Amino acid sequence: MSIEELKAELLGKEYPDEVQIHVDQIVVDVPLFLKVSFIEAEQWTKDLEKCPGWIRLNRFKEAIASADRSQEEAS
């Protein structure tokens, strides 16, 4: 997935106030998190898969998808 594809998937949506993306990481300001993480990924010049911002963005995407699946199962 490219940065542009991930932007299209994540930007312009509403999210909960807090999103746990890893055991030790909780996003408390989603708009700021997305903005900073995308800036970091866009400026990364090495292998994108090793970019910390890219890794966090993908964890965020997985956490949101997991939360969506949990809500669907509960319905």
Backbone as numpy.savetxt, mean C-alpha at the origin, in Angstrom:
# Nx Ny Nz CAx CAy CAz Cx Cy Cz
3.98 -5.86 -11.63 3.13 -4.68 -11.63 4.02 -3.44 -11.63
3.63 -2.46 -12.40 4.41 -1.22 -12.48 3.91 -0.22 -11.43
4.69 0.83 -11.26 4.29 1.89 -10.34 2.96 2.50 -10.78
2.81 2.73 -12.09 1.58 3.33 -12.60 0.36 2.42 -12.36
0.56 1.12 -12.54 -0.54 0.18 -12.29 -0.93 0.16 -10.82
0.07 0.20 -9.95 -0.22 0.21 -8.52 -0.89 1.52 -8.11
-0.46 2.63 -8.70 -1.11 3.92 -8.43 -2.59 3.85 -8.82
-2.85 3.30 -10.00 -4.24 3.21 -10.47 -5.08 2.36 -9.53
-4.47 1.36 -8.95 -5.20 0.46 -8.05 -5.43 1.06 -6.67
-4.48 1.85 -6.19 -4.55 2.33 -4.80 -5.05 3.76 -4.62
-4.76 4.63 -5.55 -5.10 6.05 -5.36 -6.57 6.33 -5.68
-7.11 7.33 -5.01 -8.48 7.76 -5.28 -9.54 6.94 -4.60
-9.16 6.16 -3.59 -10.12 5.33 -2.85 -10.12 5.74 -1.39
-11.15 5.31 -0.70 -11.22 5.58 0.73 -10.73 4.35 1.49
-10.00 4.60 2.56 -9.44 3.53 3.37 -9.74 3.78 4.84
-9.63 2.75 5.66 -9.80 2.95 7.11 -8.75 3.92 7.65
-8.98 4.45 8.84 -8.04 5.38 9.45 -6.68 4.73 9.71
-6.71 3.44 10.08 -5.48 2.71 10.34 -5.49 1.41 9.55
-4.34 1.06 8.99 -4.20 -0.19 8.24 -2.92 -0.86 8.70
-3.04 -2.07 9.23 -1.85 -2.81 9.64 -1.30 -3.54 8.41
-0.08 -3.17 8.01 0.50 -3.74 6.81 1.51 -4.84 7.12
1.90 -4.93 8.37 2.85 -5.95 8.80 2.72 -6.06 10.31
3.27 -7.10 10.87 3.19 -7.30 12.32 3.65 -6.06 13.09
4.67 -5.40 12.58 5.24 -4.26 13.28 5.02 -2.92 12.57
4.06 -2.88 11.63 3.84 -1.65 10.87 2.34 -1.36 10.74
1.94 -0.18 11.23 0.56 0.27 11.10 0.57 1.64 10.43
-0.17 1.76 9.36 -0.29 3.04 8.66 -1.39 3.84 9.36
-1.06 5.03 9.85 -2.04 5.85 10.57 -2.47 7.07 9.77
-1.79 7.39 8.71 -2.16 8.49 7.82 -2.02 7.98 6.39
-3.08 7.34 5.89 -3.01 6.66 4.60 -2.63 7.60 3.45
-3.26 8.77 3.30 -2.88 9.65 2.18 -1.40 10.02 2.20
-0.87 10.35 3.37 0.54 10.70 3.47 1.42 9.49 3.19
1.04 8.34 3.72 1.79 7.10 3.47 1.88 6.82 1.97
0.75 6.90 1.28 0.74 6.62 -0.16 1.61 7.64 -0.92
1.46 8.91 -0.58 2.23 9.96 -1.25 3.73 9.73 -1.09
4.18 9.54 0.13 5.61 9.37 0.41 6.14 8.07 -0.19
5.39 7.00 -0.08 5.84 5.71 -0.60 5.96 5.72 -2.12
5.02 6.37 -2.79 5.12 6.46 -4.25 6.29 7.35 -4.68
6.53 8.42 -3.96 7.69 9.27 -4.27 8.97 8.45 -4.12
9.07 7.71 -3.04 10.25 6.90 -2.80 10.44 5.86 -3.92
9.36 5.20 -4.31 9.44 4.18 -5.36 9.82 4.80 -6.70
9.27 5.96 -7.01 9.57 6.61 -8.29 11.02 7.07 -8.38
11.62 7.42 -7.25 12.99 7.90 -7.27 14.02 6.79 -7.09
13.55 5.58 -6.81 14.45 4.45 -6.62 15.09 4.09 -7.96
16.40 3.96 -7.98 17.09 3.70 -9.25 17.55 2.25 -9.39
17.42 1.47 -8.33 17.86 0.06 -8.38 16.64 -0.82 -8.62
16.80 -2.10 -8.39 15.72 -3.07 -8.55 14.52 -2.65 -7.70
13.40 -2.38 -8.34 12.20 -1.88 -7.64 11.74 -2.83 -6.54
11.91 -4.12 -6.74 11.48 -5.11 -5.75 12.22 -4.96 -4.43
13.34 -4.26 -4.42 14.13 -4.07 -3.20 13.89 -2.71 -2.56
13.06 -1.90 -3.15 12.77 -0.56 -2.63 11.86 -0.67 -1.40
12.27 -0.11 -0.26 11.44 -0.18 0.94 10.03 0.40 0.74
9.93 1.50 0.01 8.62 2.10 -0.26 7.74 1.17 -1.09
8.33 0.53 -2.07 7.60 -0.42 -2.93 7.11 -1.62 -2.11
7.99 -2.11 -1.23 7.62 -3.24 -0.37 6.45 -2.85 0.52
6.49 -1.66 1.12 5.39 -1.21 1.98 4.10 -1.01 1.18
4.21 -0.48 -0.04 3.01 -0.30 -0.87 2.36 -1.65 -1.18
3.16 -2.64 -1.48 2.61 -3.96 -1.77 2.01 -4.61 -0.52
2.64 -4.38 0.63 2.05 -4.88 1.88 0.71 -4.19 2.15
0.66 -2.90 1.86 -0.60 -2.15 2.02 -1.68 -2.73 1.11
-1.33 -2.97 -0.14 -2.28 -3.55 -1.10 -2.79 -4.90 -0.61
-1.89 -5.74 -0.12 -2.27 -7.05 0.38 -3.15 -6.93 1.63
-2.83 -6.00 2.52 -3.62 -5.82 3.73 -5.04 -5.36 3.40
-5.17 -4.46 2.45 -6.49 -3.98 2.04 -7.28 -5.11 1.38
-6.63 -5.88 0.53 -7.30 -7.00 -0.14 -7.75 -8.04 0.88
-6.91 -8.29 1.88 -7.25 -9.25 2.92 -8.44 -8.76 3.75
-8.44 -7.48 4.07 -9.55 -6.89 4.83 -10.84 -6.96 4.03
-10.76 -6.71 2.72 -11.94 -6.80 1.85 -12.48 -8.21 1.82
-11.59 -9.21 1.72 -12.03 -10.60 1.69 -12.68 -10.99 3.01
-12.12 -10.52 4.12 -12.68 -10.82 5.44 -14.08 -10.24 5.58
-14.28 -9.02 5.08 -15.60 -8.39 5.16 -16.61 -9.15 4.29
-16.18 -9.60 3.12 -17.07 -10.36 2.24 -17.47 -11.68 2.86
-16.52 -12.35 3.54 -16.82 -13.62 4.18 -17.76 -13.44 5.36
-17.65 -12.30 6.05 -18.50 -12.03 7.21 -19.93 -11.69 6.80
-20.11 -11.28 5.56 -21.45 -10.88 5.09 -22.34 -12.05 4.80
